[in-house]
Each structure stands twice: as structure tokens, then as C-alpha cells.
Amino acid sequence: MRKQIIAGNWKMNGTIASGSILIEAFNSFLSDKELNVDVVVCPPFTALERAVCLTRDKHIEVGAQNMDYHDAGAYTGEVSPLMLNEVGVTYVILGHSERREYYGEMDSMVNEKIKSAFHHNIQPIVCVGESLAQWEANETISFIHSQLDGALKDIPAEQASELIIAYEPIWAIGTGRTATADQAEEVCKSIRQYINELYNGNVADKVRIQYGGSVKADNALKILSEPNIDGALVGGASLLVDDFTSIIMAAQELSVTES
Ligand code: PEP
């Protein structure tokens, strides 16, 4: 059985102080819970170090929202995997649609970043997802397969099986419009089938696939109940204590039912 993973992408929001308050609230909510769910928060770079300190020995891991794939050098404005290692970050979101849209990130770059993340023992969460026009033109599956072809080029099976892939339809991110559980499941299932084609059944069984796009307290349980959805990448709702903890508890409820 795959373990559910709930990750919060804070994007470019908050301060070190407000992020600390949020983490303390998550810590206190989770302190008396027996959780069988991975929980990750991804604050902005400036708040990572404090986040790592506050989550030490707690049930929360810390991720970055991006990283460069070089170890060091003349790459102004970038943050390297070694720097993330230094502050104790264990996850990184790669290829988020906002990175692709506003900063020209391409599948080939995402591919380099995945290789670098694995090399430095940072767990990548790799985002894929189609635009509204592609969704309406019925091009979702072929587009996502092409994103996976690019992102996973030369990634060996042992690493691929450790991947977390986040399916995030762009039209559902921050819009309040979410894919129905059936729609999300159909795409996540096709991602798993494609991983099977690219690798093998063992890798496809192990890879964890999240859904992301306006996941909230009130729709999480339904979405997470789908057989090929192993968690959620949460934007807006991850900044709200009640919403994010409810989403975590929805995943926990399922892990108890399934075991
Ligand atoms: C995201 O940014 O990855 C995301 C899913 O955002 P939201 O939950 O706000 O749609």
C-alpha cells in the first residue's frame, strides 16, 4: 500500500514570523496524533531554515519550491541542492506550472533538476498538468505523457519508483475550480499506466501520484479516496490551519480504512 503524502506549497506568501506561527499551529494539532501520512510544508526560501528548526522531531518535513540543478557557480539568484542540504530540506517541488509559465522552465530543465535532487538525496515532487485549452481539446493525456517523457529521460527505475508526481491541471490551480474526483482519477491512472510502459509494473505500483488544484477541506476526502491518488499538493489551503489539518486528517482516515 502506498503511503499518502500531503504537501503544502506556500508559494511566495508570508514571512519567517507568519510561517513560524503556521508551523507551530500544525505541530500543536499533530502532536497527539498517530499519523500514517507524510506531511510536507514548502515555505519560501527565506523561511526554510526556521521551518526545518521548528519541525525537527515533529511529524512534518520541509520542502523547497524550486532549486537549480548545479551544485554551485555563476547562476545569479539561484539556490543549489547543496544549499538545501545545508539547511536540512528533504523535499523539493520541481516543474510547478507557475515556474513553467512565468520563468520558462522546460521539461529538459525539470529532468536535470530531478537527477540533481536524487543525487543530493532530496525527494522531488514533480508537477505535470495541462492548460484549460488542452483540457478542452482533449489533449490532456498526450500532453502529460510528453511532459513525463521529457522529465524522466534517463531516470533509472530505482529512482523513478521513489518519485512523487503531482498531477495539477493548470485550470484548477488557485481558481477554486477543481477537477472532479473521477476526472482526477482518470488522469492519475493514466500516469500510472504510462509509468508502467516506461518502466515496469513494480515502478508503477510504487510511484506516488498526488492531485493538486484547489484541494480544500471539503473536497479532500473524495479526491484522496481514488485508487490512483496517493495524496495532494495543496496551495491556498495549506496556509490555513483548519483546512490543511483537515486535509491531512482526510488522508489519515483513508490510511486507517485501507489498512
Ligand atoms: C499549487 O499551487 O500547487 C496548488 C495546487 O494551488 P491551489 O491549491 O491553491 O489550487
Boltz pocket constraint, residues with backbone or C-beta under 6 A from the ligand:
constraints:
  - pocket:
      binder: B
      contacts: [[A, 9], [A, 168], [A, 172], [A, 173], [A, 174], [A, 175], [A, 176], [A, 212], [A, 213], [A, 214], [A, 215], [A, 233], [A, 234], [A, 235], [A, 236], [A, 237]]
      max_distance: 6.0
